[in-house]
Amino acid sequence: MTLTESSKPKTLSAYMSDAWNGNSRYEGLDVVIAAIADGAQQIQEKVQLASLAGVIGVTGEINVQGEIVQYLDTAASDAFVDVLSKSGRVAAIGCEEIEGTVIVGDSARHNYIVQMDPLDGSSNIDVAISIGSIFGIWRRGEGEAVTDDSLLRPGNEQVAAVYVVYGSSTVLVAAVENSVQGFTLEPTTREFALTHPDLRIPEKCSCYSTNEGNFKKLDEPTQKAVKKLRDSYSLRYVGSLVADFHRNLLKGGIFLYPGDPGSPDGKLRLMYEANPLGFVAEQAGGAVSSGKQRILDIQPEKLHQRTPLIIGNKDVVEQTVAIINGA
Ligand code: AFP
């Protein structure tokens, strides 16, 4: 099938320019998201090569499974720090792979703060399963000093969130207030094209996603909540948060990684997993909770802090949280 000029989907850059041009709230945001799209293309190529690395030994450095994972984690972190720094719009970056704050610049143009998980689900790399990258984006206050603490902002102050899934296709989802748009990488033009406009989580929840292997560790009310989900929905669990979340956003579903008495804060990270995906979920009509409160209202204390995460269809998240709290 040949697409005529008029039937071609909008590119990411055309979309951003049409949607945000002249809106001071999003001044320079297109540059930040274009940088993320650029980094994502670099990582997508490396992820595809990684599947070959174990078999044909692409380089001496990346011929063992663990080393491929480590190599790609570092490569993704370096690539995104590089493109975001060069964008000229980012003042500071927080990253799963980096202990402290990466301070980039403090001119008036450096008006965004970004928190990222550059390669989510990396233990799935060498088995050819979808993985991804996640970004939360905050505005830096006018004239605000850029310090190590610049990253400690609650999720409810995010102005945008982006994630990328490297799967059977490469998809970039970008959310701002009341708007979630999905773009697919077109391999011949190397452009992201608007394929999933105005995403809303479907009314009907069709599946639940959780690590069932952890069931015995859960406290009794959380076990009750999981049992209720088992009785109501199909189980779908990839083990890459970004891939599980993306499927649930498109098809309806709930993901939960609760805490347990041994690890009350669960496994997932507040700043670059729960907050950005929570922002996307809410803009798409869904909900996000730690089991105690809305994720986006948590005041962060540490860059790499963990949180239990319950995210997806609003009614099912609310029902699950109620059961966890003794209903
Ligand atoms: P890896 O990056 O170590 O693969 O962890 C992925 C992850 O942070 C998240 O993407 C998954 O949802 C979750 O962990 C899976 O954790 P379990 O393996 O404990 O189910």
Residues whose N, C-alpha, C, O or C-beta is under 5 A from the ligand:
A	BS01	AFP	L119 D120 G121 S122 S123 N124 N211 G239 S240 L241 V242
